[in-house]
């Protein structure tokens, strides 16, 4: 039953004595007392009975917002179109009308609306600039989602021309340049400085840009400080997070990727191998709605599956606290759909960074990072804010992964029958100028060989072929593989002779997939987390001799193997022999060792030894680190990394000394 407030407001709307201000105030009160459907009815009545009101366009805009929120997209479109017809200079209506078209499945119509708005914004006023950047950003977002990378980059560049300090826009702008293999990635112009671009780069993009773990740490800290920020809610009480003697530890896994996704493929058998006598498993899922076979398989192994996608951060944190979670494992980190603002509320006594993000979080609330001896050697621990704990091999694997029964022939994939096929199925955003130059050197020294890459945007593929042609190589020697469902993708791996890794962001899931399918992987290990994961996997598969220390070793080893079919065959045979007993594919061992780490973490907590993240001096490290130009050097030539950093910090220290109680260098 409608409230008296609603009835009175309707009578006044029909009687034409409800002002626009009174209408807006009444609508908000009715929304709280009666619900959104009554608000829509009120707006509809007002619009119908006040057609000559000079502010009708603004009311139609509000009505359109209400209709959008209710999912009534057709009527919302009509209301917003009427608003624009009445006042073509009312720019918020263009923004929302574009969003309606996007939700109706017409990205082109959305872009048309935003373009029309941009064209009308000729005046240089603060409001006009704000509206124009909003429209440009909306167009960039939609074009990026539609894989129209070049156009998306253009929109975002125009937006940054108007307002340079837009961190989210910079993150997408630089990621688009990486995805298109546009080098240099960081290319300042008169309106946007190098420091603004570098300080705005996302931690994930930074991992692909530079093999510089101290810069990664500083960038992660800066991202956490500015993009995650301080929580706006109070942290929940953790009274339930206690363990009685002999009680199972309550472990929460937080992830958006427990589905048909690389993380889902890696973790599914781990969850199946967990000892339910030792751990009680809670999944906190924050991803897109999913019911694929992998998602169902993962769900079946958890004691509790809680979908928090629709929950706010405070509500989700309270749920975790009520569940008594003792150790929360963050499987996202700074990746898409991660919930770091939720983790900032400290919903569990112990918080762990593992698997989803290849590096340190630089946050005040991630206590541990899980790695292994190769990925984070003892002397590199100072490059991480978390305490380092180690597994025999960092990455879990699924030994039950589904492989399509019909194996394709080389001709089916557009590959030559009697030539050496090098492959790399890493995303094109991981390619740098230096990696591609090494690959082209290898092709030049192994006649007839081809490089088989995962497809990407047309512009990126064309750019890579241009690079080959500039070196005097036939561009057709770069063959691009269409993206396929995982069983079919795995089935085609054996068509390749040797997987060539990228640097500094190397192969992770793609490497273990190749090794499982019997394809040897050649990698170059650097200093940073992302640059050492592949080396860990290759070593754990028993192929230590394929982990190179220098770019020269990498190229010469790839050439030697390409010229020696017998050596490649021997590597395949070693992989086949090792697959059943190597550490890389011993998921049972990993599960037991991970449970031991959980027990050690909880003992630390109970004894008051919980580590506190080390965030010292990171402002100084960021200030110094952003001026290293990794578009011009890949860092492999730095032989004394601590000395290189110490010299640069000392130069800064002469002009801007740190307080006496703050040390200059982070101890390893």
C-alpha positions as CSV (number, residue, x, y, z in Angstrom):
1,X,0.0,0.0,0.0
2,X,1.3,3.4,-1.0
3,X,2.2,5.9,1.8
4,X,0.4,9.1,2.4
5,X,3.5,10.9,1.3
6,X,3.3,9.2,-2.1
7,X,-0.5,10.0,-2.5
8,X,0.1,13.6,-1.7
9,X,3.0,13.9,-4.1
10,X,0.9,12.4,-6.9
11,X,-2.0,14.8,-6.3
12,X,0.4,17.8,-6.4
13,X,2.1,16.5,-9.6
14,X,-1.2,16.0,-11.4
15,X,-2.4,19.4,-10.1
16,X,0.8,21.1,-11.5
17,X,1.8,22.5,-8.1
18,X,4.8,20.3,-7.3
19,X,8.0,22.2,-8.1
20,X,11.0,20.4,-9.5
21,X,12.9,20.8,-6.2
22,X,9.9,19.5,-4.2
23,X,9.6,16.6,-6.7
24,X,13.2,15.6,-6.2
25,X,12.9,15.7,-2.4
26,X,9.7,13.8,-2.5
27,X,11.2,11.2,-4.8
28,X,14.0,10.5,-2.4
29,X,11.7,10.2,0.6
30,X,9.3,7.9,-1.3
31,X,12.3,5.7,-2.5
32,X,13.1,5.1,1.2
33,X,9.5,4.6,2.3
34,X,7.7,3.0,-0.6
35,X,10.4,1.8,-3.0
36,X,11.8,2.6,-6.5
37,X,8.7,1.5,-8.4
38,X,6.6,4.3,-6.7
39,X,9.3,6.8,-7.6
40,X,9.0,5.9,-11.2
41,X,5.2,6.3,-11.0
42,X,5.6,9.7,-9.5
43,X,8.0,10.9,-12.2
44,X,5.8,9.5,-14.9
45,X,2.8,11.4,-13.6
46,X,4.8,14.6,-13.2
47,X,6.2,14.4,-16.8
48,X,2.7,13.7,-18.2
49,X,1.0,16.7,-16.5
50,X,3.8,19.2,-16.7
51,X,4.8,19.2,-20.4
52,X,5.5,23.0,-20.5
53,X,7.8,23.2,-17.5
54,X,11.1,24.8,-18.4
55,X,13.0,22.2,-16.3
56,X,11.2,19.2,-17.9
57,X,14.5,18.1,-19.5
58,X,16.1,17.7,-16.0
59,X,13.1,15.7,-14.7
60,X,13.2,13.5,-17.8
61,X,16.9,12.9,-17.0
62,X,16.1,11.9,-13.4
63,X,13.2,9.7,-14.7
64,X,15.7,8.0,-17.1
65,X,18.1,7.2,-14.3
66,X,15.2,5.6,-12.3
67,X,14.2,3.6,-15.3
68,X,17.9,2.5,-15.9
69,X,18.2,1.4,-12.4
70,X,15.0,-0.7,-12.8
71,X,16.3,-2.3,-16.0
72,X,13.7,-0.6,-18.1
73,X,16.2,0.3,-20.8
74,X,13.8,1.1,-23.7
75,X,11.8,3.6,-21.7
76,X,15.0,5.0,-20.2
77,X,16.3,5.6,-23.8
78,X,13.1,7.4,-24.7
79,X,13.3,9.7,-21.6
80,X,16.9,10.6,-22.2
81,X,16.3,11.3,-25.9
82,X,13.5,13.6,-25.0
83,X,15.8,15.4,-22.5
84,X,18.4,16.0,-25.1
85,X,15.8,17.2,-27.6
86,X,14.6,19.7,-25.1
87,X,18.1,20.9,-24.1
88,X,20.9,19.7,-26.5
89,X,23.5,21.3,-24.1
90,X,22.5,19.1,-21.1
91,X,25.5,16.8,-21.3
92,X,24.7,14.3,-18.5
93,X,21.9,13.0,-20.6
94,X,24.3,12.1,-23.4
95,X,26.5,10.2,-20.9
96,X,23.6,8.2,-19.6
97,X,22.0,7.6,-23.0
98,X,25.3,6.2,-24.2
99,X,25.3,3.8,-21.2
100,X,21.8,2.7,-22.1
101,X,22.8,1.9,-25.7
102,X,25.8,0.0,-24.3
103,X,23.5,-2.1,-22.0
104,X,21.2,-2.7,-24.9
105,X,24.1,-4.2,-26.8
106,X,24.8,-1.4,-29.2
107,X,28.3,-0.2,-28.5
108,X,28.4,1.8,-31.8
109,X,25.3,3.8,-30.8
110,X,26.8,4.5,-27.4
111,X,30.0,5.8,-29.0
112,X,27.8,7.9,-31.3
113,X,26.1,9.6,-28.4
114,X,29.3,10.4,-26.6
115,X,30.9,11.7,-29.8
116,X,27.9,14.0,-30.3
117,X,28.4,15.3,-26.8
118,X,32.1,15.9,-27.4
119,X,31.4,17.8,-30.6
120,X,29.1,20.2,-28.8
121,X,31.6,20.9,-26.0
122,X,33.6,23.7,-27.7
123,X,33.6,26.1,-24.8
124,X,36.6,26.1,-22.4
125,X,34.9,25.9,-19.0
126,X,35.5,23.7,-16.1
127,X,32.2,22.0,-16.5
128,X,32.7,21.5,-20.3
129,X,36.1,19.9,-19.7
130,X,34.7,17.6,-17.0
131,X,31.9,16.5,-19.3
132,X,34.2,16.1,-22.2
133,X,36.7,13.9,-20.3
134,X,33.8,11.8,-19.0
135,X,32.6,11.2,-22.6
136,X,36.1,10.5,-23.9
137,X,36.7,8.0,-21.1
138,X,33.4,6.3,-21.7
139,X,34.2,5.9,-25.4
140,X,37.7,4.6,-24.5
141,X,36.2,2.0,-22.1
142,X,33.7,0.7,-24.6
143,X,36.2,0.7,-27.5
144,X,38.7,-1.2,-25.3
145,X,36.2,-3.8,-24.4
146,X,35.4,-4.2,-28.1
147,X,39.1,-4.8,-28.8
148,X,39.3,-1.5,-30.8
149,X,42.6,-0.7,-29.2
150,X,43.9,2.0,-31.4
151,X,40.7,4.0,-31.3
152,X,40.4,3.5,-27.5
153,X,44.0,4.7,-27.0
154,X,43.1,7.9,-29.0
155,X,40.1,8.6,-26.8
156,X,42.1,8.2,-23.6
157,X,45.0,10.3,-25.0
158,X,42.5,13.2,-25.7
159,X,41.1,12.8,-22.2
160,X,44.6,13.1,-20.7
161,X,45.3,16.1,-22.8
162,X,42.4,17.8,-21.0
163,X,43.1,16.5,-17.5
164,X,46.6,14.8,-17.2
165,X,46.2,13.5,-13.6
166,X,43.6,10.7,-14.1
167,X,45.1,7.6,-12.6
168,X,42.6,5.1,-13.9
169,X,42.8,6.6,-17.4
170,X,46.6,6.4,-17.4
171,X,46.4,2.8,-16.3
172,X,44.2,1.9,-19.2
173,X,46.1,4.1,-21.6
174,X,49.5,2.4,-20.8
175,X,47.9,-1.1,-20.8
176,X,46.5,-0.5,-24.2
177,X,50.0,0.5,-25.5
178,X,51.4,-2.7,-24.1
179,X,48.6,-4.7,-25.6
180,X,49.3,-3.2,-29.0
181,X,53.1,-3.6,-28.8
182,X,53.5,0.2,-29.1
183,X,57.0,1.0,-28.1
184,X,58.1,3.0,-26.3
185,X,55.2,2.3,-23.9
186,X,55.9,5.3,-21.8
187,X,56.1,8.2,-24.2
188,X,55.4,11.6,-22.5
189,X,54.1,14.6,-24.5
190,X,53.8,18.3,-23.8
191,X,50.6,17.8,-21.7
192,X,51.6,14.7,-19.8
193,X,55.0,14.2,-18.2
194,X,57.0,11.0,-17.7
195,X,56.5,11.1,-14.0
196,X,52.7,11.4,-14.3
197,X,52.6,8.4,-16.6
198,X,55.0,6.3,-14.5
199,X,53.3,7.1,-11.2
200,X,49.9,6.2,-12.8
201,X,51.0,2.8,-14.3
202,X,49.2,-0.1,-12.7
203,X,51.3,-2.7,-10.8
204,X,50.4,-5.4,-13.3
205,X,51.6,-3.3,-16.2
206,X,54.7,-2.4,-14.3
207,X,55.6,-6.1,-14.0
208,X,55.6,-6.3,-17.8
209,X,57.4,-3.0,-18.2
210,X,60.5,-3.5,-15.9
211,X,62.5,-6.2,-14.3
212,X,63.0,-4.0,-11.2
213,X,61.6,-5.4,-8.0
214,X,62.2,-2.3,-5.9
215,X,60.3,-0.2,-8.4
216,X,57.5,-2.8,-8.4
217,X,57.4,-2.6,-4.6
218,X,57.2,1.2,-4.7
219,X,54.6,1.2,-7.5
220,X,52.4,-1.3,-5.6
221,X,52.6,0.8,-2.4
222,X,51.7,3.9,-4.4
223,X,48.7,2.1,-6.0
224,X,47.5,0.9,-2.6
225,X,47.9,4.3,-1.1
226,X,46.0,6.2,-3.9
227,X,43.8,3.7,-5.6
228,X,42.8,1.5,-2.7
229,X,43.0,4.2,0.0
230,X,41.8,4.1,3.5
231,X,38.7,2.1,4.4
232,X,35.5,4.1,4.9
233,X,34.0,1.5,7.2
234,X,35.1,0.2,10.5
235,X,36.8,-3.2,10.5
236,X,34.7,-6.1,11.8
237,X,35.3,-7.7,15.1
238,X,37.2,-11.0,14.8
239,X,35.9,-12.7,17.9
240,X,35.0,-15.9,16.0
241,X,38.5,-16.4,14.6
242,X,39.8,-18.7,17.3
243,X,41.1,-22.2,17.1
244,X,40.4,-24.8,19.8
245,X,42.9,-27.6,20.2
246,X,42.6,-30.1,17.4
247,X,40.1,-27.9,15.5
248,X,40.5,-27.5,11.8
249,X,41.8,-24.2,10.5
250,X,39.2,-22.1,8.7
251,X,40.8,-21.0,5.5
252,X,39.2,-18.5,3.2
253,X,40.1,-18.2,-0.5
254,X,39.0,-14.9,-2.0
255,X,38.9,-14.8,-5.8
256,X,37.0,-13.6,-8.9
257,X,38.6,-16.4,-11.0
258,X,37.3,-19.7,-9.6
259,X,35.9,-20.6,-13.0
260,X,37.1,-21.0,-16.6
261,X,40.2,-18.9,-15.9
262,X,43.9,-19.5,-15.5
263,X,43.6,-19.3,-11.7
264,X,40.7,-21.7,-11.8
265,X,42.7,-24.2,-13.9
266,X,45.7,-24.0,-11.6
267,X,43.9,-24.3,-8.2
268,X,41.1,-26.8,-8.9
269,X,43.1,-30.0,-8.0
270,X,44.7,-28.2,-5.0
271,X,41.2,-27.7,-3.5
272,X,40.5,-31.4,-4.1
273,X,43.8,-32.4,-2.5
274,X,43.4,-30.4,0.7
275,X,43.1,-32.5,3.8
276,X,39.6,-31.8,5.2
277,X,40.8,-33.1,8.5
278,X,43.1,-30.2,8.8
279,X,41.4,-27.3,7.0
280,X,37.8,-26.1,6.6
281,X,37.5,-24.4,3.2
282,X,35.5,-21.3,2.5
283,X,35.4,-19.8,-1.0
284,X,34.5,-16.1,-1.3
285,X,33.7,-15.6,-4.9
286,X,33.7,-12.1,-6.4
287,X,33.7,-12.7,-10.1
288,X,31.2,-12.8,-12.9
289,X,28.2,-15.2,-12.7
290,X,29.5,-18.6,-13.8
291,X,28.3,-22.2,-14.0
292,X,30.9,-23.7,-16.3
293,X,32.3,-27.3,-15.6
294,X,35.4,-26.0,-13.9
295,X,33.4,-23.7,-11.6
296,X,31.2,-26.6,-10.7
297,X,34.2,-28.8,-10.0
298,X,35.7,-26.2,-7.7
299,X,32.4,-25.6,-5.9
300,X,32.1,-29.2,-5.1
301,X,35.3,-29.3,-3.1
302,X,34.6,-26.4,-0.8
303,X,32.8,-26.8,2.5
304,X,31.3,-23.3,2.1
305,X,30.8,-21.3,-1.1
306,X,29.8,-17.7,-0.6
307,X,29.2,-15.4,-3.6
308,X,30.1,-11.9,-2.4
309,X,29.8,-10.3,-5.9
310,X,26.8,-8.3,-4.9
311,X,28.0,-7.5,-1.4
312,X,29.6,-4.3,-0.4
313,X,33.0,-4.4,1.2
314,X,31.8,-3.9,4.7
315,X,29.1,-6.6,4.3
316,X,31.5,-9.1,2.9
317,X,34.1,-8.4,5.6
318,X,31.5,-8.9,8.3
319,X,30.5,-12.2,6.7
320,X,34.1,-13.4,6.7
321,X,34.5,-12.3,10.4
322,X,31.2,-14.1,11.3
323,X,32.5,-17.2,9.5
324,X,35.5,-17.1,11.8
325,X,38.1,-17.1,9.0
326,X,41.5,-17.4,10.5
327,X,43.6,-17.2,7.3
328,X,42.4,-15.3,4.2
329,X,44.2,-16.1,1.0
330,X,44.0,-13.3,-1.6
331,X,44.1,-15.0,-5.0
332,X,43.5,-11.8,-6.9
333,X,45.9,-9.1,-5.7
334,X,46.0,-6.1,-8.0
335,X,44.2,-7.9,-10.9
336,X,40.8,-7.3,-12.5
337,X,37.8,-7.7,-10.1
338,X,40.1,-8.0,-7.1
339,X,38.6,-6.8,-3.8
340,X,41.6,-5.1,-2.1
341,X,39.3,-2.5,-0.5
342,X,37.5,-5.4,1.2
343,X,40.9,-6.8,2.4
344,X,41.8,-3.4,3.7
345,X,39.1,-3.9,6.4
346,X,41.2,-6.8,7.7
347,X,38.4,-9.4,7.8
348,X,40.7,-12.1,9.1
349,X,43.6,-12.1,11.5
350,X,46.1,-13.4,8.9
351,X,46.1,-12.3,5.2
352,X,48.1,-14.0,2.5
353,X,49.1,-12.9,-1.0
354,X,49.4,-15.9,-3.4
355,X,49.2,-16.9,-7.0
356,X,46.8,-14.3,-8.6
357,X,49.3,-11.3,-8.7
358,X,52.9,-11.8,-9.6
359,X,54.6,-9.7,-6.9
360,X,54.4,-7.9,-3.7
361,X,51.2,-6.0,-2.7
362,X,53.0,-3.2,-0.9
363,X,50.0,-3.0,1.5
364,X,49.8,-2.6,5.3
365,X,47.6,-5.7,5.6
366,X,49.0,-8.6,3.6
367,X,51.2,-10.4,6.1
368,X,52.7,-13.1,4.0
369,X,53.6,-13.8,0.3
370,X,54.0,-17.4,-0.8
371,X,56.8,-18.1,-3.3
372,X,59.6,-20.7,-3.6
373,X,63.4,-20.7,-3.3
374,X,63.9,-19.8,-7.0
375,X,61.2,-17.0,-7.3
376,X,62.3,-15.2,-4.2
377,X,65.9,-16.1,-3.1
378,X,66.7,-15.2,0.5
379,X,68.8,-12.2,-0.6
380,X,65.8,-10.7,-2.4
381,X,63.4,-10.7,0.5
382,X,63.9,-7.0,1.1
383,X,62.1,-6.3,-2.2
384,X,58.8,-7.5,-0.6
385,X,56.6,-5.9,2.0
386,X,55.3,-9.2,3.2
387,X,57.1,-12.0,5.0
388,X,58.2,-14.6,2.4
389,X,57.1,-18.2,2.9
390,X,58.0,-21.0,0.4
391,X,56.6,-24.1,-1.2
392,X,58.6,-26.7,-3.0
393,X,57.2,-25.1,-6.2
394,X,55.1,-21.9,-6.1
395,X,52.4,-22.9,-8.6
396,X,49.8,-25.7,-8.2
397,X,48.6,-27.6,-11.2
398,X,45.7,-29.7,-12.3
399,X,46.7,-33.2,-13.4
400,X,43.2,-33.9,-14.5
401,X,43.0,-31.1,-17.0
402,X,40.8,-32.0,-20.0
403,X,42.5,-32.3,-23.4
404,X,40.6,-32.6,-26.6
405,X,40.9,-36.1,-28.0
406,X,41.4,-35.1,-31.6
407,X,45.0,-33.7,-32.0
408,X,45.3,-31.3,-34.9
409,X,48.0,-31.5,-37.6
410,X,50.4,-28.7,-38.3
411,X,48.5,-27.9,-41.5
412,X,45.4,-27.4,-39.5
413,X,47.2,-24.6,-37.6
414,X,48.8,-23.0,-40.6
415,X,52.3,-24.3,-39.6
416,X,55.0,-25.7,-41.9
417,X,55.3,-29.5,-41.7
418,X,59.1,-29.8,-41.8
419,X,60.4,-26.6,-40.1
420,X,61.3,-25.8,-36.5
421,X,58.2,-24.3,-34.8
422,X,59.0,-22.0,-31.9
423,X,56.0,-20.9,-29.9
424,X,54.9,-18.5,-27.2
425,X,51.3,-18.4,-26.1
426,X,51.7,-15.5,-23.6
427,X,49.5,-12.5,-24.1
428,X,50.9,-9.9,-26.5
429,X,51.0,-7.3,-23.6
430,X,54.0,-9.2,-22.2
431,X,56.1,-8.6,-25.3
432,X,58.7,-5.9,-25.1
433,X,61.0,-4.6,-27.9
434,X,63.9,-6.5,-26.4
435,X,62.1,-9.9,-26.3
436,X,60.9,-9.5,-29.9
437,X,64.4,-8.5,-31.1
438,X,65.8,-11.7,-29.5
439,X,63.1,-13.8,-31.2
440,X,63.9,-12.3,-34.6
441,X,67.6,-13.0,-34.0
442,X,66.7,-16.6,-33.3
443,X,64.6,-16.9,-36.5
444,X,67.3,-15.3,-38.6
445,X,69.8,-18.0,-37.4
446,X,67.5,-21.0,-37.8
447,X,66.5,-21.0,-41.5
448,X,62.9,-21.8,-42.3
449,X,61.8,-21.7,-38.6
450,X,58.6,-19.9,-37.6
451,X,57.3,-18.3,-34.4
452,X,53.8,-19.3,-33.4
453,X,52.1,-16.6,-31.2
454,X,48.7,-16.2,-29.6
455,X,46.6,-13.8,-31.6
456,X,45.9,-10.3,-30.4
457,X,44.6,-7.1,-31.8
458,X,45.1,-6.7,-35.5
459,X,47.2,-3.6,-35.0
460,X,49.6,-5.5,-32.6
461,X,50.0,-8.3,-35.1
462,X,50.6,-5.9,-38.0
463,X,53.2,-4.1,-35.8
464,X,55.1,-7.4,-35.1
465,X,55.1,-8.4,-38.7
466,X,56.5,-4.9,-39.6
467,X,59.3,-5.6,-37.1
468,X,60.1,-8.8,-38.8
469,X,60.1,-7.2,-42.3
470,X,62.4,-4.4,-41.0
471,X,64.9,-7.2,-40.1
472,X,64.8,-8.7,-43.5
473,X,62.6,-11.6,-42.4
474,X,59.4,-12.8,-44.2
475,X,56.5,-11.5,-42.0
476,X,54.8,-14.8,-42.8
477,X,57.2,-16.5,-40.4
478,X,55.1,-15.1,-37.6
479,X,52.0,-17.3,-37.3
480,X,49.1,-16.2,-35.1
481,X,47.0,-18.8,-33.4
482,X,43.3,-18.1,-32.7
483,X,42.2,-18.3,-29.1
484,X,40.5,-21.6,-28.4
485,X,38.7,-23.2,-25.4
486,X,41.3,-24.7,-23.1
487,X,40.9,-28.4,-24.1
488,X,41.5,-27.6,-27.8
489,X,44.3,-25.1,-26.9
490,X,46.1,-27.8,-24.9
491,X,45.7,-30.3,-27.8
492,X,47.6,-28.2,-30.2
493,X,50.7,-27.5,-28.0
494,X,52.6,-30.6,-29.2
495,X,52.7,-29.1,-32.7
496,X,55.5,-26.8,-31.4
497,X,59.1,-27.8,-30.8
498,X,60.2,-25.2,-28.2
499,X,58.4,-22.6,-26.2
500,X,60.2,-19.3,-26.0
501,X,59.4,-17.3,-22.9
502,X,58.9,-13.5,-22.6
503,X,60.9,-11.1,-20.4
504,X,60.4,-9.5,-17.9
505,X,56.9,-10.9,-17.4
506,X,57.3,-14.6,-18.2
507,X,54.9,-17.5,-18.7
508,X,53.0,-18.8,-15.7
509,X,50.0,-21.0,-16.6
510,X,51.1,-21.0,-20.2
511,X,54.5,-22.5,-19.2
512,X,53.0,-25.3,-17.1
513,X,50.5,-26.1,-19.9
514,X,53.4,-26.4,-22.3
515,X,55.4,-28.6,-20.0
516,X,52.4,-30.8,-19.2
517,X,51.9,-31.3,-23.0
518,X,55.5,-32.3,-23.5
519,X,56.8,-29.0,-25.0
520,X,60.2,-27.8,-23.5
521,X,60.2,-24.2,-22.3
522,X,63.3,-21.9,-22.6
523,X,63.3,-19.0,-20.2
524,X,65.4,-16.1,-19.0
525,X,65.2,-15.5,-15.3
526,X,65.5,-11.9,-14.0
527,X,65.2,-10.3,-10.5
528,X,61.5,-9.7,-10.1
529,X,58.8,-12.1,-9.2
530,X,57.1,-12.2,-12.7
531,X,60.6,-12.6,-14.3
532,X,61.4,-15.7,-12.2
533,X,58.2,-17.8,-12.1
534,X,58.8,-19.5,-15.4
535,X,62.3,-20.5,-14.2
536,X,60.8,-22.0,-11.1
537,X,58.4,-24.1,-13.2
538,X,61.0,-25.2,-15.7
539,X,63.4,-26.3,-12.9
540,X,60.6,-28.0,-11.1
541,X,59.9,-30.0,-14.2
542,X,63.5,-31.2,-14.3
543,X,64.8,-29.0,-17.1
544,X,67.2,-26.8,-15.1
545,X,69.4,-26.4,-18.2
546,X,66.7,-24.4,-20.0
547,X,66.8,-21.6,-17.4
548,X,69.1,-18.9,-18.9
549,X,71.0,-16.2,-17.0
550,X,71.7,-13.8,-19.8
551,X,70.0,-12.7,-23.0
552,X,73.0,-14.0,-25.0
553,X,72.6,-17.5,-23.4
554,X,68.9,-17.4,-24.2
555,X,69.4,-16.7,-27.9
556,X,72.3,-19.1,-28.4
557,X,70.5,-21.9,-26.6
558,X,67.3,-21.4,-28.7
559,X,69.4,-21.4,-31.9
560,X,71.4,-24.5,-30.9
561,X,68.2,-26.4,-30.1
562,X,66.5,-25.3,-33.3
563,X,69.5,-26.7,-35.2
564,X,69.5,-30.0,-33.3
565,X,66.3,-32.1,-33.6
566,X,67.8,-34.9,-31.6
567,X,68.4,-32.5,-28.6
568,X,64.8,-31.3,-28.8
569,X,63.6,-34.9,-28.9
570,X,65.7,-35.7,-25.8
571,X,64.1,-32.8,-23.9
572,X,60.7,-34.1,-24.8
573,X,61.6,-37.5,-23.6
574,X,62.9,-36.1,-20.3
575,X,59.6,-34.2,-19.8
576,X,57.6,-37.4,-20.5
577,X,59.7,-39.4,-18.0
578,X,59.5,-36.6,-15.3
579,X,55.8,-35.8,-15.6
580,X,54.6,-38.4,-13.2
581,X,57.2,-37.7,-10.4
582,X,58.5,-34.1,-10.8
583,X,57.7,-31.4,-8.2
584,X,55.9,-29.2,-10.7
585,X,53.0,-31.7,-11.0
586,X,53.0,-33.1,-7.5
587,X,49.8,-31.3,-6.4
588,X,49.4,-33.6,-3.4
589,X,52.8,-32.5,-2.0
590,X,52.0,-28.9,-2.6
591,X,48.7,-29.3,-0.7
592,X,50.5,-30.8,2.3
593,X,53.2,-28.2,2.3
594,X,50.7,-25.4,2.0
595,X,48.8,-26.7,5.0
596,X,52.0,-26.7,6.9
597,X,52.5,-23.1,6.0
598,X,49.0,-22.3,7.2
599,X,49.8,-23.9,10.5
600,X,53.0,-21.9,10.8
601,X,51.2,-18.7,10.1
602,X,48.5,-19.4,12.7
603,X,51.2,-20.3,15.3
604,X,52.9,-16.9,14.6
605,X,49.6,-15.2,15.1
606,X,48.9,-17.0,18.4
607,X,52.4,-16.3,19.7
608,X,52.1,-12.6,18.8
609,X,54.7,-12.9,16.0
610,X,52.5,-11.9,13.1
611,X,54.8,-10.0,10.7
612,X,54.1,-6.4,10.0
613,X,54.6,-5.3,6.4
614,X,57.7,-3.3,5.8
615,X,56.7,-0.1,3.9
616,X,59.8,2.0,4.8
617,X,61.2,4.6,2.4
618,X,58.8,3.6,-0.5
619,X,58.1,7.3,-1.3
620,X,61.8,7.8,-1.9
621,X,62.1,4.6,-4.0
622,X,59.2,5.6,-6.2
623,X,60.6,9.1,-6.7
624,X,63.9,7.7,-7.9
625,X,62.6,4.6,-9.7
626,X,60.2,6.2,-12.1
627,X,63.0,7.9,-14.0
628,X,64.7,4.6,-15.1
629,X,63.7,4.3,-18.8
630,X,63.0,0.6,-19.3
631,X,61.8,1.4,-22.9
632,X,65.5,1.9,-23.6
633,X,67.0,-0.8,-21.4
634,X,65.6,-4.1,-20.1
635,X,67.8,-4.2,-17.0
636,X,69.7,-7.3,-17.9
637,X,72.9,-5.3,-18.3
638,X,72.8,-4.1,-14.6
639,X,75.3,-6.4,-13.0
640,X,75.2,-4.9,-9.5
641,X,71.6,-4.2,-8.9
642,X,71.9,-3.2,-5.2
643,X,74.8,-0.9,-6.1
644,X,72.9,0.6,-9.0
645,X,70.0,1.5,-6.7
646,X,72.3,2.7,-3.8
647,X,74.0,5.1,-6.1
648,X,70.7,6.6,-7.3
649,X,69.3,6.8,-3.8
650,X,72.5,8.4,-2.6
651,X,72.2,11.1,-5.3
652,X,68.6,11.8,-4.1
653,X,69.7,11.8,-0.5
654,X,72.2,14.6,-1.1
655,X,69.3,16.9,-2.1
656,X,66.5,15.5,0.0
657,X,67.9,13.5,3.0
658,X,65.8,11.0,4.8
659,X,65.2,11.5,8.5
660,X,67.9,9.9,10.7
661,X,65.6,7.1,11.9
662,X,64.9,5.9,8.3
663,X,67.5,3.7,6.6
664,X,68.4,4.3,3.0
665,X,68.6,0.7,1.8
666,X,66.2,-2.2,2.4
667,X,68.1,-5.1,3.7
668,X,67.7,-8.4,1.8
